[in-house]
Amino acid sequence: MPILRNREIRQLLPEERAKKLSELQTELVKLRTTVRSGGNVENVGRIRELKKTVARILTISHEKPVTKEEKT
C-alpha cells in the first residue's frame, strides 16, 4: 500500500479518509505486535512511514476550512 501525501489526502472524501486511517492503523498495530513478539519484519521503515501518514491524515482531518474573509 503506497504512502499518501498531503495533496492526495486532501483530495479524499471524509469517509474515504476515515477508512484509509483505519486501514493504516490496523496495519501499524500488526507490524508493532510482530516486532514485539520477536518476529522479523520485512521492511522496518514501514512502521515509521505508517506513523507519519496516520499523523498527516489526522492533522488534515482536524484542520479548519479557510473562509474567504480569512484569505484577505
C-alpha positions in Angstrom: 0.0 0.0 0.0 1.6 3.3 -1.0 2.0 6.1 1.5 -0.3 9.1 0.9 1.0 12.6 0.6 -0.8 15.8 1.7 -2.2 16.5 -1.7 -3.7 13.0 -2.1 -5.2 13.1 1.4 -6.9 16.4 0.8 -8.5 15.0 -2.3 -10.1 12.2 -0.4 -13.7 12.5 0.9 -14.0 12.5 4.7 -15.5 8.9 4.6 -12.6 7.7 2.5 -10.1 9.4 4.7 -11.6 7.7 7.8 -11.5 4.3 6.1 -7.9 4.8 5.0 -7.0 5.9 8.5 -8.5 2.8 9.9 -6.6 0.6 7.5 -3.3 2.2 8.2 -3.8 2.0 12.0 -4.7 -1.7 11.7 -1.5 -2.4 9.6 0.6 -0.4 12.1 -0.8 -2.5 15.1 0.0 -5.7 13.2 3.6 -4.6 12.5 4.2 -3.5 16.1 2.9 -6.7 17.5 5.1 -8.7 15.2 8.1 -6.7 16.3 7.2 -7.0 20.0 6.7 -10.8 19.8 10.2 -11.2 18.4 9.2 -11.7 14.8 11.0 -10.3 11.8 9.5 -7.6 9.7 10.5 -7.3 6.0 10.6 -3.5 6.0 11.2 -1.9 9.4 11.0 1.6 7.9 7.4 0.8 7.0 6.4 1.4 10.7 7.8 4.9 10.5 6.1 5.7 7.2 2.8 4.5 8.6 3.1 6.6 11.7 3.8 9.7 9.6 0.9 9.0 7.3 -1.5 8.5 10.2 -0.3 11.8 11.6 -0.9 13.5 8.3 -4.4 12.2 7.9 -5.3 13.3 11.5 -3.8 16.7 11.0 -5.6 17.3 7.8 -8.9 16.0 9.2 -8.6 18.4 12.1 -7.9 21.5 10.0 -10.4 24.2 9.9 -11.7 25.1 6.5 -10.4 28.5 5.3 -13.1 31.1 4.5 -13.0 34.0 2.1 -12.7 36.6 4.9 -9.6 34.8 6.3 -7.8 34.8 3.0 -7.9 38.6 2.6 
